[in-house]
Amino acid sequence: QVQLVESGGGQVQAGGSLRLSCTTSGRTFSSYAMGWFRQAPGKEREIVAAIRRSGVIISTSYTNSVKDRFTIAGDNAKNTVYLQMNRLKPEDTAVYYCAATLKVTTAQTASLISTYDYWGQGTQVTVSS
């Protein structure tokens, strides 16, 4: 059974940084395409960043609002994907979810909630002004 365990959320002032971690179990980490999503109160869940592998090529993608501020990266040895979040803004406040799939993904499908088969429990990120 695949499990995703997130950590690293918390409260930070605007302009600060946080690093979220998501550790996977159940299969070789490199088999997955991984995504970070977030859901703010009263809003729909949205993609933040995704990382996927095609052969030896690793591709990442970001929603426009976090480009140049957030970085997604994986560590195969630790079965962990990270989301480094810099220059945080109050509008980044949300519950952040890690997700994984074994399906082959494209740049387009990697942003879709329906692509992912496994989800973490979520971790709260609060950015105060």
Accessible surface in RSA format (square Angstrom, percent):
REM  Atomic radii and reference values for relative SASA: ProtOr
REM  Chains: A
REM  Algorithm: Lee & Richards
REM  Probe-radius: 1.40
REM  Slices: 20
REM RES _ NUM      All-atoms   Total-Side   Main-Chain    Non-polar    All polar
REM                ABS   REL    ABS   REL    ABS   REL    ABS   REL    ABS   REL
RES GLN A   1   195.15 109.1 127.67  93.3  67.49 160.7  53.92 114.8 141.24 107.1
RES VAL A   2    23.53  15.5  10.39   9.4  13.14  31.7  10.39   9.0  13.14  35.6
RES GLN A   3   105.78  59.1 101.16  73.9   4.62  11.0  19.91  42.4  85.87  65.1
RES LEU A   4    11.01   6.1   0.33   0.2  10.67  26.8   0.33   0.2  10.67  28.7
RES VAL A   5    89.82  59.1  87.15  78.9   2.67   6.4  87.15  75.7   2.67   7.2
RES GLU A   6     8.09   4.6   0.00   0.0   8.09  19.3   0.00   0.0   8.09   6.6
RES SER A   7    62.05  52.4  56.52  75.4   5.53  12.7  42.34  90.2  19.71  27.6
RES GLY A   8    35.15  43.4   0.00   N/A  35.15  43.4  22.58  62.0  12.57  28.2
RES GLY A   9    29.43  36.3   0.00   N/A  29.43  36.3   2.93   8.1  26.50  59.3
RES GLY A  10    30.08  37.1   0.00   N/A  30.08  37.1  29.80  81.8   0.28   0.6
RES GLN A  11   135.10  75.5 102.16  74.7  32.94  78.4  29.34  62.5 105.76  80.2
RES VAL A  12    29.40  19.3  22.19  20.1   7.21  17.4  29.40  25.5   0.00   0.0
RES GLN A  13   132.99  74.4 130.73  95.5   2.26   5.4  36.63  78.0  96.35  73.1
RES ALA A  14    50.56  46.5  26.92  41.6  23.64  53.8  27.23  38.4  23.33  61.8
RES GLY A  15    53.44  65.9   0.00   N/A  53.44  65.9  29.55  81.1  23.88  53.5
RES GLY A  16    22.28  27.5   0.00   N/A  22.28  27.5  21.26  58.3   1.02   2.3
RES SER A  17    58.13  49.1  39.02  52.1  19.12  44.0  22.61  48.2  35.52  49.8
RES LEU A  18    34.56  19.2  29.37  21.0   5.19  13.0  34.56  24.3   0.00   0.0
RES ARG A  19   129.93  54.6 115.32  58.8  14.62  34.8  24.57  33.6 105.36  63.9
RES LEU A  20     0.00   0.0   0.00   0.0   0.00   0.0   0.00   0.0   0.00   0.0
RES SER A  21    20.39  17.2  20.39  27.2   0.00   0.0   8.91  19.0  11.47  16.1
RES CYS A  22     0.00   0.0   0.00   0.0   0.00   0.0   0.00   0.0   0.00   0.0
RES THR A  23    59.57  42.4  57.96  58.8   1.61   3.8  40.29  54.1  19.28  29.1
RES THR A  24     3.65   2.6   0.00   0.0   3.65   8.7   0.18   0.2   3.47   5.2
RES SER A  25    49.62  41.9  46.26  61.7   3.36   7.7  45.71  97.3   3.90   5.5
RES GLY A  26    54.99  67.8   0.00   N/A  54.99  67.8  19.31  53.0  35.67  79.9
RES ARG A  27   131.15  55.1 116.26  59.3  14.88  35.4  37.10  50.7  94.05  57.0
RES THR A  28    93.98  66.8  81.67  82.8  12.30  29.3  51.39  69.0  42.59  64.4
RES PHE A  29    11.91   6.0  11.08   6.9   0.83   2.2  11.08   6.7   0.83   2.4
RES SER A  30    35.83  30.3  26.92  35.9   8.91  20.5  10.26  21.9  25.57  35.8
RES SER A  31    50.39  42.6  23.56  31.4  26.82  61.8  18.44  39.3  31.95  44.8
RES TYR A  32    10.39   4.9   0.00   0.0  10.39  27.0   1.09   0.8   9.30  11.5
RES ALA A  33     7.13   6.6   5.03   7.8   2.09   4.8   5.22   7.4   1.90   5.0
RES MET A  34     2.06   1.1   1.91   1.3   0.15   0.3   1.91   1.6   0.15   0.2
RES GLY A  35     0.08   0.1   0.00   N/A   0.08   0.1   0.05   0.1   0.02   0.1
RES TRP A  36     0.08   0.0   0.08   0.0   0.00   0.0   0.08   0.0   0.00   0.0
RES PHE A  37     0.31   0.2   0.31   0.2   0.00   0.0   0.31   0.2   0.00   0.0
RES ARG A  38    15.03   6.3  14.91   7.6   0.12   0.3   2.84   3.9  12.19   7.4
RES GLN A  39    61.63  34.5  57.14  41.8   4.50  10.7  10.74  22.9  50.89  38.6
RES ALA A  40    23.06  21.2  19.28  29.8   3.78   8.6  19.73  27.8   3.33   8.8
RES PRO A  41   120.97  88.2  92.70  84.5  28.28 102.8 105.09  86.8  15.88  98.7
RES GLY A  42    91.33 112.6   0.00   N/A  91.33 112.6  44.80 122.9  46.54 104.2
RES LYS A  43   143.80  70.2 131.20  80.5  12.60  30.0  81.34  73.2  62.46  66.5
RES GLU A  44   153.22  88.0 140.12 106.0  13.11  31.2  57.61 111.4  95.61  78.1
RES ARG A  45    66.86  28.1  53.51  27.3  13.35  31.8   8.53  11.7  58.32  35.3
RES GLU A  46    76.89  44.1  72.13  54.6   4.75  11.3  28.65  55.4  48.24  39.4
RES ILE A  47    31.46  17.9  28.95  21.6   2.51   6.1  28.95  20.8   2.51   6.8
RES VAL A  48     0.00   0.0   0.00   0.0   0.00   0.0   0.00   0.0   0.00   0.0
RES ALA A  49     0.06   0.1   0.00   0.0   0.06   0.1   0.06   0.1   0.00   0.0
RES ALA A  50     1.71   1.6   1.43   2.2   0.28   0.6   1.46   2.1   0.25   0.7
RES ILE A  51    20.33  11.6  19.57  14.6   0.76   1.8  19.64  14.1   0.69   1.9
RES ARG A  52    47.96  20.1  45.65  23.3   2.31   5.5   7.34  10.0  40.62  24.6
RES ARG A  53    94.62  39.7  64.70  33.0  29.91  71.2  29.55  40.4  65.07  39.4
RES SER A  54    70.55  59.6  60.18  80.3  10.37  23.9  26.25  55.9  44.30  62.1
RES GLY A  55    62.99  77.7   0.00   N/A  62.99  77.7  43.58 119.6  19.40  43.5
RES VAL A  56   142.28  93.6 118.96 107.7  23.31  56.2 120.86 105.0  21.42  58.1
RES ILE A  57   113.20  64.4 109.35  81.5   3.86   9.3 113.08  81.4   0.13   0.4
RES ILE A  58    93.34  53.1  65.28  48.6  28.07  67.7  65.28  47.0  28.07  76.2
RES SER A  59    34.01  28.7  28.75  38.4   5.26  12.1  16.61  35.4  17.40  24.4
RES THR A  60    66.25  47.1  37.07  37.6  29.18  69.5  15.99  21.5  50.26  76.0
RES SER A  61    41.30  34.9  36.07  48.1   5.23  12.0  34.28  73.0   7.01   9.8
RES TYR A  62    53.35  24.9  35.03  19.9  18.32  47.7  31.53  23.7  21.83  26.9
RES THR A  63    34.94  24.8  26.04  26.4   8.90  21.2   8.45  11.4  26.49  40.0
RES ASN A  64   119.67  82.5 102.35  98.9  17.32  41.7  31.95  76.9  87.72  84.8
RES SER A  65    65.80  55.6  45.68  61.0  20.12  46.4  53.89 114.8  11.91  16.7
RES VAL A  66     0.00   0.0   0.00   0.0   0.00   0.0   0.00   0.0   0.00   0.0
RES LYS A  67   104.41  50.9  93.32  57.3  11.10  26.4  48.91  44.0  55.50  59.1
RES ASP A  68   131.73  92.3  97.95  97.5  33.79  79.9  35.60  83.8  96.14  95.9
RES ARG A  69    16.18   6.8  12.21   6.2   3.97   9.5  11.53  15.8   4.65   2.8
RES PHE A  70     6.58   3.3   0.00   0.0   6.58  17.1   0.00   0.0   6.58  18.8
RES THR A  71    71.94  51.2  70.67  71.6   1.27   3.0  42.79  57.5  29.14  44.1
RES ILE A  72     4.92   2.8   0.00   0.0   4.92  11.9   0.00   0.0   4.92  13.4
RES ALA A  73    46.41  42.7  44.58  68.8   1.83   4.2  46.41  65.4   0.00   0.0
RES GLY A  74    38.84  47.9   0.00   N/A  38.84  47.9   5.90  16.2  32.94  73.8
RES ASP A  75    43.41  30.4  38.97  38.8   4.44  10.5  12.71  29.9  30.70  30.6
RES ASN A  76    77.49  53.4  62.49  60.4  15.00  36.1  27.20  65.5  50.29  48.6
RES ALA A  77   102.70  94.4  56.76  87.6  45.94 104.5  69.79  98.3  32.91  87.2
RES LYS A  78   133.70  65.2 118.04  72.4  15.66  37.3  73.35  66.0  60.35  64.3
RES ASN A  79    50.67  34.9  50.67  49.0   0.00   0.0   3.98   9.6  46.69  45.1
RES THR A  80     7.80   5.5   7.80   7.9   0.00   0.0   2.77   3.7   5.03   7.6
RES VAL A  81     0.08   0.1   0.08   0.1   0.00   0.0   0.08   0.1   0.00   0.0
RES TYR A  82    32.85  15.3  32.85  18.7   0.00   0.0  22.10  16.6  10.75  13.2
RES LEU A  83     0.00   0.0   0.00   0.0   0.00   0.0   0.00   0.0   0.00   0.0
RES GLN A  84    57.12  31.9  57.04  41.7   0.09   0.2  28.23  60.1  28.89  21.9
RES MET A  85     0.00   0.0   0.00   0.0   0.00   0.0   0.00   0.0   0.00   0.0
RES ASN A  86    52.41  36.1  52.41  50.6   0.00   0.0   9.98  24.0  42.43  41.0
RES ARG A  87   130.22  54.7 127.55  65.0   2.68   6.4  63.38  86.6  66.84  40.5
RES LEU A  88     2.07   1.2   0.00   0.0   2.07   5.2   0.00   0.0   2.07   5.6
RES LYS A  89    86.04  42.0  85.71  52.6   0.33   0.8  39.23  35.3  46.80  49.9
RES PRO A  90    55.20  40.2  47.99  43.7   7.21  26.2  48.36  39.9   6.84  42.5
RES GLU A  91   121.92  70.0  95.41  72.2  26.51  63.1  62.09 120.1  59.83  48.9
RES ASP A  92     0.52   0.4   0.51   0.5   0.01   0.0   0.01   0.0   0.51   0.5
RES THR A  93    34.52  24.6  31.37  31.8   3.15   7.5  29.67  39.9   4.85   7.3
RES ALA A  94     1.27   1.2   0.99   1.5   0.29   0.7   1.27   1.8   0.00   0.0
RES VAL A  95    42.67  28.1  42.48  38.5   0.19   0.5  42.48  36.9   0.19   0.5
RES TYR A  96     0.00   0.0   0.00   0.0   0.00   0.0   0.00   0.0   0.00   0.0
RES TYR A  97    35.37  16.5  35.37  20.1   0.00   0.0   9.38   7.1  25.99  32.0
RES CYS A  98     0.00   0.0   0.00   0.0   0.00   0.0   0.00   0.0   0.00   0.0
RES ALA A  99     0.00   0.0   0.00   0.0   0.00   0.0   0.00   0.0   0.00   0.0
RES ALA A 100     0.00   0.0   0.00   0.0   0.00   0.0   0.00   0.0   0.00   0.0
RES THR A 101     0.07   0.0   0.00   0.0   0.07   0.2   0.00   0.0   0.07   0.1
RES LEU A 102    62.86  35.0  40.11  28.7  22.75  57.2  40.63  28.5  22.23  59.8
RES LYS A 103   100.03  48.8  87.33  53.6  12.69  30.2  84.73  76.3  15.30  16.3
RES VAL A 104   147.97  97.4 117.73 106.6  30.24  72.9 123.93 107.7  24.04  65.2
RES THR A 105    13.56   9.6   1.61   1.6  11.95  28.5   0.23   0.3  13.32  20.1
RES THR A 106    65.30  46.4  63.62  64.5   1.68   4.0  63.26  85.0   2.04   3.1
RES ALA A 107    49.34  45.4  37.79  58.3  11.55  26.3  38.01  53.5  11.33  30.0
RES GLN A 108   131.41  73.5 123.63  90.4   7.78  18.5  65.72 139.9  65.69  49.8
RES THR A 109    48.20  34.3  48.20  48.9   0.00   0.0  47.90  64.3   0.30   0.5
RES ALA A 110     0.67   0.6   0.67   1.0   0.00   0.0   0.67   0.9   0.00   0.0
RES SER A 111    45.48  38.4  36.01  48.1   9.48  21.8  21.24  45.2  24.24  34.0
RES LEU A 112    88.33  49.2  86.74  62.1   1.58   4.0  88.33  62.0   0.00   0.0
RES ILE A 113    80.69  45.9  75.13  56.0   5.56  13.4  75.13  54.1   5.56  15.1
RES SER A 114    95.36  80.6  65.01  86.8  30.35  69.9  56.87 121.1  38.49  53.9
RES THR A 115    11.77   8.4   7.74   7.8   4.03   9.6   6.88   9.2   4.89   7.4
RES TYR A 116    12.03   5.6   0.25   0.1  11.78  30.7   0.00   0.0  12.03  14.8
RES ASP A 117    73.77  51.7  43.70  43.5  30.07  71.1  19.36  45.6  54.41  54.3
RES TYR A 118    69.48  32.4  66.23  37.7   3.25   8.5  36.85  27.7  32.63  40.2
RES TRP A 119    76.11  30.5  47.77  23.1  28.34  66.5  37.29  19.9  38.82  63.0
RES GLY A 120     9.70  12.0   0.00   N/A   9.70  12.0   1.83   5.0   7.87  17.6
RES GLN A 121   117.60  65.8  83.47  61.0  34.13  81.3  71.25 151.7  46.35  35.2
RES GLY A 122    13.50  16.6   0.00   N/A  13.50  16.6   0.56   1.5  12.94  29.0
RES THR A 123    19.10  13.6  14.11  14.3   5.00  11.9   7.45  10.0  11.66  17.6
RES GLN A 124    87.08  48.7  78.28  57.2   8.81  21.0  49.71 105.8  37.37  28.3
RES VAL A 125     0.00   0.0   0.00   0.0   0.00   0.0   0.00   0.0   0.00   0.0
RES THR A 126    43.78  31.1  43.78  44.4   0.00   0.0  32.41  43.5  11.36  17.2
RES VAL A 127     7.12   4.7   0.00   0.0   7.12  17.2   0.00   0.0   7.12  19.3
RES SER A 128    36.40  30.8  30.71  41.0   5.69  13.1  30.24  64.4   6.16   8.6
RES SER A 129   126.68 107.0  69.29  92.5  57.39 132.2  56.67 120.7  70.01  98.1
END  Absolute sums over single chains surface
CHAIN  1 A     6737.1       5178.5       1558.6       3578.3       3158.7
END  Absolute sums over all chains
TOTAL          6737.1       5178.5       1558.6       3578.3       3158.7
